[in-house]
């Protein structure tokens, strides 16, 4: 089965207004799109744009606090569980309206005791995994590297799996971002081979620079070939910063066999 690539509209086609990026992605050949947050837009408007553009909305994040103020998720913050739970409910409403079956949780940057932060994260994930499962939605947890996001609570796949084991839900999956993983761990192919059954979504960008594949050190041709061999049937999100114009950054994609 050919690999499926989705355009991350928070990174790609930013030369255009957000709602125009759906059509731009479709015109570039993408069948799926993803983005960080939909919440500043009306659900019905987004659903109509996705439908008329002919793209599937495959993923977005739970509300993540004050993003402009530097917050990168609130799931690990004691005292904000009610806000987190309200955010899960809001995300499900959007997901149902948009036909999206994947939501990503960002753990956040703890402000105090890391043990209390982990405990809070586990409690929140138990709640979120249960309610998203009832809605027919898969819940992801994404490790972020601590070079770009200093202090982020869950920065490696090992830490994520330790949390998964305590949460104990069948509806909690790894969002494996190749860029973050390369910065923190490396050994990408072997890690993916081992963790693919627990992986619900993959994202890509090269390192260094977080630009398109082919601009850095990662052998994406080898990685994509191995994912095909392994029968990966999920989406691969193109969450990279184009080194030039977005439309000029797809040479790597055109070289992949259909």
C-alpha positions in Angstrom: 0.0 0.0 0.0 1.4 3.4 -0.9 2.3 5.7 1.9 -0.2 8.5 2.7 1.1 12.0 3.2 -0.9 14.9 4.8 0.0 18.6 4.6 0.4 20.3 7.9 -1.3 23.6 7.3 0.4 25.3 10.3 3.7 24.9 8.5 2.9 24.6 4.8 1.2 27.1 2.4 1.6 29.8 5.1 1.9 32.3 2.2 -1.9 32.1 2.1 -4.7 32.7 4.6 -5.4 29.6 6.7 -8.7 28.7 5.0 -7.1 29.0 1.5 -4.5 26.4 2.5 -6.9 23.5 2.2 -7.4 24.1 -1.5 -3.7 24.7 -2.0 -2.9 21.4 -0.4 -5.4 19.6 -2.6 -4.0 21.3 -5.7 -0.5 20.1 -4.7 -1.8 16.5 -4.6 -2.4 16.0 -0.9 -5.4 13.9 0.1 -5.2 14.8 3.8 -4.4 17.8 5.9 -3.6 18.4 9.6 -2.9 21.5 11.7 -2.2 22.6 15.2 -5.5 24.1 16.3 -8.9 24.8 14.7 -10.5 26.6 17.5 -10.4 30.2 16.3 -12.5 29.1 13.3 -16.2 28.1 13.2 -16.6 24.3 13.0 -19.1 24.5 10.1 -16.9 26.8 8.1 -13.9 24.4 8.5 -16.0 21.4 7.6 -17.3 23.1 4.5 -13.8 24.1 3.4 -12.5 20.6 3.9 -15.4 19.1 2.0 -15.2 21.5 -1.0 -11.4 21.1 -1.1 -11.7 17.3 -1.2 -9.2 16.7 1.6 -9.6 14.6 4.8 -8.8 16.4 8.0 -6.7 13.8 9.7 -5.3 15.3 12.9 -5.2 18.4 15.2 -4.1 19.1 18.8 -6.2 19.4 22.0 -6.3 22.9 23.3 -2.8 23.6 24.6 -3.2 26.7 26.8 -1.6 30.1 26.1 0.4 29.2 23.0 1.5 32.7 22.3 2.6 33.0 25.9 4.8 30.0 25.6 2.6 27.2 26.9 2.9 23.9 25.0 0.1 22.0 26.5 -1.6 21.9 29.9 -2.0 18.1 30.5 0.8 18.0 33.1 -0.3 21.2 35.0 -1.8 20.6 38.4 -4.8 22.9 39.1 -5.9 23.0 35.5 -7.6 19.6 35.2 -11.0 21.2 34.7 -9.6 23.3 31.9 -8.0 20.3 30.3 -11.2 18.3 30.5 -13.2 21.1 29.0 -10.6 21.3 26.2 -11.0 17.6 25.5 -14.7 18.1 25.1 -14.3 21.0 22.8 -11.8 19.1 20.7 -14.2 16.2 20.3 -16.9 18.5 19.2 -14.6 19.9 16.5 -13.3 16.4 15.5 -16.9 15.1 15.1 -17.8 18.1 13.0 -14.7 17.8 10.8 -14.7 14.0 10.5 -11.4 13.8 12.2 -10.5 10.6 14.0 -7.2 11.5 15.6 -6.4 14.1 18.3 -3.0 14.8 19.7 -2.2 15.7 23.3 0.8 17.9 24.2 2.0 17.1 27.7 3.3 20.6 28.4 6.1 22.2 30.4 5.9 21.6 34.1 6.1 24.6 36.4 7.0 22.7 39.6 7.5 19.2 40.9 8.1 16.9 37.9 6.7 13.9 39.7 3.5 15.8 40.4 3.4 16.8 36.7 3.7 13.1 35.6 0.9 12.1 38.0 -1.3 14.9 36.6 -0.5 13.9 33.0 -1.4 10.3 33.7 -4.7 11.2 35.3 -5.6 13.5 32.4 -4.6 10.9 29.8 -6.8 8.3 31.5 -9.7 10.7 31.2 -9.0 11.8 27.7 -8.3 8.3 26.3 -11.6 7.1 27.7 -13.8 9.9 26.4 -12.1 10.0 23.0 -12.5 6.2 22.7 -16.3 6.5 23.3 -16.4 9.1 20.5 -14.5 6.8 18.1 -11.4 9.0 18.1 -7.8 7.9 18.6 -5.7 9.9 21.2 -2.0 10.6 20.5 0.8 11.7 22.8 3.7 13.4 21.1 7.2 13.7 22.6 8.9 17.1 21.7 12.6 17.7 21.8 14.0 19.8 24.6 16.3 21.8 22.3 13.4 23.5 20.6 11.0 23.2 23.6 13.2 23.5 26.8 11.6 21.7 29.8 9.0 19.8 27.9 7.9 16.9 30.1 7.8 14.1 27.6 10.7 14.3 25.2 11.5 10.7 24.2 9.6 7.7 23.1 10.8 5.8 26.2 9.2 8.4 28.5 6.0 8.3 26.5 5.8 4.5 26.7 6.4 4.6 30.4 3.4 6.9 30.7 1.3 4.6 28.4 2.0 1.6 30.6 0.7 3.4 33.7 -2.3 4.8 31.9 -3.2 1.3 30.6 -5.5 2.4 27.8 -5.8 0.7 24.4 -6.8 4.1 23.0 -3.5 5.9 23.6 -1.0 6.0 20.8 2.4 7.5 20.0 2.7 10.4 17.7 6.1 9.8 16.3 7.7 13.0 14.9 10.8 12.0 13.1 12.4 15.4 13.6 12.0 15.4 17.4 13.1 11.8 17.6 16.2 12.4 15.6 17.2 15.3 17.9 16.6 13.3 21.1 17.3 9.7 20.2 18.3 8.9 16.6 18.1 5.2 15.6 14.9 6.1 13.8 14.3 2.9 11.7 14.9 0.5 14.5 12.7 2.5 16.8 9.9 2.7 14.3 10.2 -1.1 13.6 9.7 -1.7 17.4 7.0 0.9 18.1 4.9 0.8 15.0 2.1 -1.2 16.6 1.8 1.6 19.2 2.2 4.4 16.7 -0.9 6.2 15.6 0.6 9.0 13.5 4.0 9.9 12.0 5.3 13.4 11.2 8.4 14.4 9.3 11.0 17.1 8.9 14.7 16.9 8.3 17.4 17.8 10.8 19.0 20.3 11.2 16.7 23.2 10.3 13.4 21.4 10.4 13.1 21.8 6.6 11.8 19.4 4.0 13.2 15.9 3.5 16.5 16.0 1.6 17.8 19.2 3.2 19.5 17.5 6.2 21.0 14.3 7.6 18.0 11.9 7.6 17.8 9.2 4.9 14.1 9.5 4.3 14.3 7.3 1.2 15.4 4.4 3.4 12.9 5.3 6.1 10.0 5.5 3.7 11.0 2.2 2.0 11.1 0.5 5.4 7.7 1.9 6.4 6.3 0.5 3.2 7.8 -2.9 3.9 6.3 -2.9 7.4 2.9 -2.1 6.0 2.4 1.2 7.7 -1.2 2.3 6.7 -1.5 5.5 8.7 -0.8 9.1 7.7 2.6 10.8 7.5 2.3 14.5 8.3 4.5 16.9 6.5 5.3 19.2 9.5 8.3 21.0 8.2 9.3 24.6 7.5 9.9 24.9 3.8 13.4 26.2 2.9 11.8 28.4 0.3 8.3 28.7 -1.2 6.0 25.8 -0.1 5.3 24.7 -3.7 9.1 24.4 -4.3 9.6 22.1 -1.4 7.9 18.9 -2.8 10.6 17.5 -4.9 11.2 14.7 -2.4 7.5 13.8 -2.5 7.3 13.6 -6.3 10.1 11.0 -6.2 8.2 8.5 -4.1 6.5 5.8 -6.1 2.7 6.1 -6.2 
